[in-house]
Structure formats: C-alpha cells, structure tokens
Amino acid sequence: MSSPATAPPAPNNLRRIVAASLIGTTIEWYDYFLYGSAAALVFGRVFFPESDPLTGTLLSFLTYAIGFAARPIGAVVFGHFGDRLGRKKLLVISLLMMGLSTALIGCVPGYDTIGVAAPLLLTTLRLIQGFALGGEWGGAVLLVSEHGEAGRRGFWASWPQAGAPAGNLVAVGVLSLMTGVLSDDAFNTWGWRVPFLLSAVLVMIGLWIRLSVDESPLFKEALAKAERRKAEERAEQPPFVAVLRHHWRDVLVAMGARMAENISYYVITAFVLTYCVEHLKIDKQTSLNAVLIGSAVQFCLIPLFGALSDRVGRKPVYLVGAVGVGLWSWAFFALLDTRSFPSLVLAVTVGLIFHSAMYAPQAAFFSELFATRMRYTGASIGAQLSSVAAGAPAPLIATALLSSYDDSTPISVYIGLAALITVVAVVASRETRGRDLAAIEPDGSLAAEPVREQRSATSA
C-alpha cells in the first residue's frame, strides 16, 4: 500500500504543478542566461569600453562568473528554509529576487555615464541573481519529484529541467530580434536593455502561476513527523549539518555529475557567441540563431531523455551524455571553424543533445539521493557547489585559453577532462531509478527496498 505521501496525485493536479514549475524555471533561467548572452555580445563595450574587445569580453565573463559564487550561499539559505518551511514559499521569494535584479540590470548606466560604479552595480545585481538561482533549482525540481510517483519520476521531473533551454530560447530569441531590427549602435546604446526590463512582466506572470500550486505532500508528511519528534523532545539537526553528516558522499556524486553537464552547456551556449563573433568574425544574428535552433531542439528532447531514464535507469542515460559531450567537443569547434550556418547549427544542436542526456535525468537522480527533510538542502548544495568550479569559470577559462593559444584544442581538452570527472562520479554512484522518496531515512539508509511502481494509466 502506498502512503498518502507516495500515492500518485490526480493527473490534472500533477500537470498543473509541472506547468507551474516549468514556467517558473523558464522565467528564472531567461533572466540568468540573458546575462550570459549579453556578456558575450555587448557588456564588454558598455561596461569595460577602455579594454580591447576580447579583454572586455573576458572582464564581462568575470562578472558573469561572480554570480555563481553566490549560488552555493543561496542553496544553503533557501535549502534550510525550504526544508523547514516548505518548497512553495521559497520558490516565490527566489522568483521575485531574480526578476527584480534582472530588471534593474536593464537600468544600470554604462561606464561612460557613471564610471567604475557601472560595473560595480552590475556585479552586485549579478550576485543577487546567483543567490536567487541557487535556491530556485532545488525547490522547483523537488516540488515535481515529490508529487509524482516513482515509476515516472524521471519524465515528470525533467520538465522543470526543460525550463533551462526554454529560458535560453526566450533570452536568445529576444536578443536575436533586437539585433535584427536595430543597428549595432542602437543595440549597444539601448536595445540590449529591453530584454532585461521585460523580465518584470514575466515575473508577474510566473508569480501568479506559482502561487496557485499546492505544497509537496511528502514535505507535509515529513513536517508532521518532525513535529512529533519535537514533541517527544528529540532535537532535529539543521538540514545543512545533517547533509554533511549523512549525505556527504551523495553531495560529492552530485558535484562530480555536474562537471561535464555544467561546463559543456556554458561553452556551447555562452562562449560560442564570443568564439563566433570575436574570433571567427561571424555576425551576431547568425550566431544567436544557431543557439536558438539548438535550444529549441533541446527543449523537445529533455522530457524524452527523462522518460528513457525511467526505463533503463538514470546512470546509463547520464553516461551517454557525459561520454558524448567529451568526444563531441573536438568536432564542435571544427564545425564552427567552417563559418557555415548549417555547420554552426549542427555543432550547437548535437552538443545540446548530449547535454540533454545528462540534464534530463538529473532532477530525479539528485532528488532520489536525499531524505525529505534535507532534500532541498542536499540537492541544492550538490548542484550549486559544482557550479562554482564548473559553470562559473567555463566561459572565462575558454576565453582565456582562446586568448592565450588562439586555438580551440585546449578548450576541447578542458571539456574532455570535465567529462572524465563526470563519468567517474556517475559510475561510482548508486542507481536510484524507482526509489520511494518517503523510504529514505535521515541517515541516508532505506526504510525498505526501493519500490518499482507500475506506470499509472492515468498519469500519462
């Protein structure tokens, strides 16, 4: 018999929760990726005009990387309160913080107007973005994972993951539209600000949708158990302490699994714009359109890879992505160097296909590693600590390698080493497919054997 916490929810309710998580993560990733694309295309000229173009881009990516430093802090803070107060409340706060900081970036004057205060303000707002996103990811995927049944968790939990390419699709699409209808001077002067200001409207839409969903039933049950233990005077450890004590191996697995996924994504979607525009002298519109097409394909594929992980396991699907992206990095730059638009599209799209094989099962995989009362903290810390070492410096390192060697080979080696780390981490992990989330004890053990639930005919 399934407990109330683990019984499949009504299909309409689950779909509404999935839709709310997808739309919310799309808006937050739109805000975050918009910064990365703008850093590659325009921030060097607006905020660091006294540097040469490549150095200006390097400095822009430095402010981009600084945002990642705040993500683990956001993971700890949002994780703590999300494990104490609930997933929904913290997701509303993260959405508001992200939207406000993004809209304000669109209002920051350039270096020519207020001097050094301009990049300082930009960096401060980027830190707020990073802090908010550090708390967003864990809550969004857990809200879906904890509502769905084990047999299809990979599929349903992959939908919030699809918010990343959807957000990138919208961000790059808006920038592509602006570069297409405006001259370079107009875009560099004021056109780039419009997509940032648009975030204020999107956040209001996302907030309205997010407030309509229910709290996770698993969290409600775990909270009731915690209240009973408190009444019996059995103190509960803070989530961060409990994670480090009982789940430190799982945190390391999550960090290692993220290395290739994170590094490859930011090279394929952010650094590629610098490589094409500054190194290959391909126009902005062509470069943005290649990323636009690749992101559209990735959005469609993520749920399919999530469903595949329900059938064959999280590990096999994840390993295909890690090995694939490590090998593809060599063909990726060779195709870009042809300066042909079809080759650009092929390079980005195939790279994002391999990335999808890692990113799609990641939500269910990480959720299945941690107990309910520390799941928000554990999943967020594992994901966001790796972002500091992986996603944060990826465009910066790639740009520095290109500047030093004037060749893409060192960048391919860099991605290959990241893929090797991810393969080792995933191979060393346990297969979690079908695990009953309610059966994971606070010490990391299972109260019973993992439950392999049959696919519900009503949850298709």
Secondary structure in CASP SS format (residue, H / E / C, confidence):
PFRMAT SS
TARGET T0000
AUTHOR 0000-0000-0000
METHOD secondary structure of the structure
MODEL  1
M C 1.00
S C 1.00
S C 1.00
P C 1.00
A C 1.00
T C 1.00
A C 1.00
P C 1.00
P C 1.00
A C 1.00
P H 1.00
N H 1.00
N H 1.00
L H 1.00
R H 1.00
R H 1.00
I H 1.00
V H 1.00
A H 1.00
A H 1.00
S H 1.00
L H 1.00
I H 1.00
G H 1.00
T H 1.00
T H 1.00
I H 1.00
E H 1.00
W H 1.00
Y H 1.00
D H 1.00
Y H 1.00
F H 1.00
L H 1.00
Y H 1.00
G H 1.00
S H 1.00
A H 1.00
A H 1.00
A H 1.00
L H 1.00
V H 1.00
F H 1.00
G H 1.00
R H 1.00
V H 1.00
F H 1.00
F C 1.00
P C 1.00
E C 1.00
S C 1.00
D C 1.00
P H 1.00
L H 1.00
T H 1.00
G H 1.00
T H 1.00
L H 1.00
L H 1.00
S H 1.00
F H 1.00
L H 1.00
T H 1.00
Y H 1.00
A H 1.00
I H 1.00
G H 1.00
F H 1.00
A H 1.00
A C 1.00
R H 1.00
P H 1.00
I H 1.00
G H 1.00
A H 1.00
V H 1.00
V H 1.00
F H 1.00
G H 1.00
H H 1.00
F H 1.00
G H 1.00
D H 1.00
R H 1.00
L H 1.00
G C 1.00
R H 1.00
K H 1.00
K H 1.00
L H 1.00
L H 1.00
V H 1.00
I H 1.00
S H 1.00
L H 1.00
L H 1.00
M H 1.00
M H 1.00
G H 1.00
L H 1.00
S H 1.00
T H 1.00
A H 1.00
L H 1.00
I H 1.00
G C 1.00
C C 1.00
V C 1.00
P C 1.00
G C 1.00
Y H 1.00
D H 1.00
T H 1.00
I H 1.00
G C 1.00
V C 1.00
A H 1.00
A H 1.00
P H 1.00
L H 1.00
L H 1.00
L H 1.00
T H 1.00
T H 1.00
L H 1.00
R H 1.00
L H 1.00
I H 1.00
Q H 1.00
G H 1.00
F H 1.00
A H 1.00
L H 1.00
G H 1.00
G H 1.00
E H 1.00
W H 1.00
G H 1.00
G H 1.00
A H 1.00
V H 1.00
L H 1.00
L H 1.00
V H 1.00
S H 1.00
E C 1.00
H C 1.00
G C 1.00
E C 1.00
A H 1.00
G H 1.00
R H 1.00
R H 1.00
G H 1.00
F H 1.00
W H 1.00
A H 1.00
S H 1.00
W H 1.00
P H 1.00
Q H 1.00
A H 1.00
G H 1.00
A H 1.00
P H 1.00
A H 1.00
G H 1.00
N H 1.00
L H 1.00
V H 1.00
A H 1.00
V H 1.00
G H 1.00
V H 1.00
L H 1.00
S H 1.00
L H 1.00
M H 1.00
T H 1.00
G H 1.00
V H 1.00
L C 1.00
S C 1.00
D H 1.00
D H 1.00
A H 1.00
F H 1.00
N H 1.00
T H 1.00
W H 1.00
G H 1.00
W C 1.00
R H 1.00
V H 1.00
P H 1.00
F H 1.00
L H 1.00
L H 1.00
S H 1.00
A H 1.00
V H 1.00
L H 1.00
V H 1.00
M H 1.00
I H 1.00
G H 1.00
L H 1.00
W H 1.00
I H 1.00
R H 1.00
L C 1.00
S C 1.00
V C 1.00
D C 1.00
E C 1.00
S C 1.00
P H 1.00
L H 1.00
F H 1.00
K H 1.00
E H 1.00
A H 1.00
L H 1.00
A H 1.00
K H 1.00
A H 1.00
E H 1.00
R H 1.00
R H 1.00
K H 1.00
A H 1.00
E C 1.00
E C 1.00
R C 1.00
A C 1.00
E C 1.00
Q C 1.00
P C 1.00
P H 1.00
F H 1.00
V H 1.00
A H 1.00
V H 1.00
L H 1.00
R H 1.00
H H 1.00
H C 1.00
W H 1.00
R H 1.00
D H 1.00
V H 1.00
L H 1.00
V H 1.00
A H 1.00
M H 1.00
G H 1.00
A H 1.00
R H 1.00
M H 1.00
A H 1.00
E H 1.00
N H 1.00
I H 1.00
S H 1.00
Y H 1.00
Y H 1.00
V H 1.00
I H 1.00
T H 1.00
A H 1.00
F H 1.00
V H 1.00
L H 1.00
T H 1.00
Y H 1.00
C H 1.00
V H 1.00
E H 1.00
H H 1.00
L C 1.00
K C 1.00
I C 1.00
D C 1.00
K H 1.00
Q H 1.00
T H 1.00
S H 1.00
L H 1.00
N H 1.00
A H 1.00
V H 1.00
L H 1.00
I H 1.00
G H 1.00
S H 1.00
A H 1.00
V H 1.00
Q H 1.00
F H 1.00
C H 1.00
L H 1.00
I H 1.00
P H 1.00
L H 1.00
F H 1.00
G H 1.00
A H 1.00
L H 1.00
S H 1.00
D H 1.00
R H 1.00
V H 1.00
G C 1.00
R H 1.00
K H 1.00
P H 1.00
V H 1.00
Y H 1.00
L H 1.00
V H 1.00
G H 1.00
A H 1.00
V H 1.00
G H 1.00
V H 1.00
G H 1.00
L H 1.00
W H 1.00
S H 1.00
W H 1.00
A H 1.00
F H 1.00
F H 1.00
A H 1.00
L H 1.00
L H 1.00
D C 1.00
T C 1.00
R C 1.00
S C 1.00
F H 1.00
P H 1.00
S H 1.00
L H 1.00
V H 1.00
L H 1.00
A H 1.00
V H 1.00
T H 1.00
V H 1.00
G H 1.00
L H 1.00
I H 1.00
F H 1.00
H H 1.00
S H 1.00
A H 1.00
M H 1.00
Y H 1.00
A H 1.00
P H 1.00
Q H 1.00
A H 1.00
A H 1.00
F H 1.00
F H 1.00
S H 1.00
E C 1.00
L C 1.00
F C 1.00
A C 1.00
T H 1.00
R H 1.00
M H 1.00
R H 1.00
Y H 1.00
T H 1.00
G H 1.00
A H 1.00
S H 1.00
I H 1.00
G H 1.00
A H 1.00
Q H 1.00
L H 1.00
S H 1.00
S H 1.00
V H 1.00
A H 1.00
A C 1.00
G C 1.00
A C 1.00
P C 1.00
A H 1.00
P H 1.00
L H 1.00
I H 1.00
A H 1.00
T H 1.00
A H 1.00
L H 1.00
L H 1.00
S H 1.00
S H 1.00
Y H 1.00
D C 1.00
D C 1.00
S C 1.00
T H 1.00
P H 1.00
I H 1.00
S H 1.00
V H 1.00
Y H 1.00
I H 1.00
G H 1.00
L H 1.00
A H 1.00
A H 1.00
L H 1.00
I H 1.00
T H 1.00
V H 1.00
V H 1.00
A H 1.00
V H 1.00
V H 1.00
A H 1.00
S C 1.00
R C 1.00
E C 1.00
T C 1.00
R C 1.00
G C 1.00
R C 1.00
D C 1.00
L H 1.00
A H 1.00
A H 1.00
I E 1.00
E C 1.00
P C 1.00
D C 1.00
G C 1.00
S C 1.00
L E 1.00
A C 1.00
A C 1.00
E C 1.00
P C 1.00
V C 1.00
R C 1.00
E C 1.00
Q C 1.00
R C 1.00
S C 1.00
A C 1.00
T C 1.00
S C 1.00
A C 1.00
END
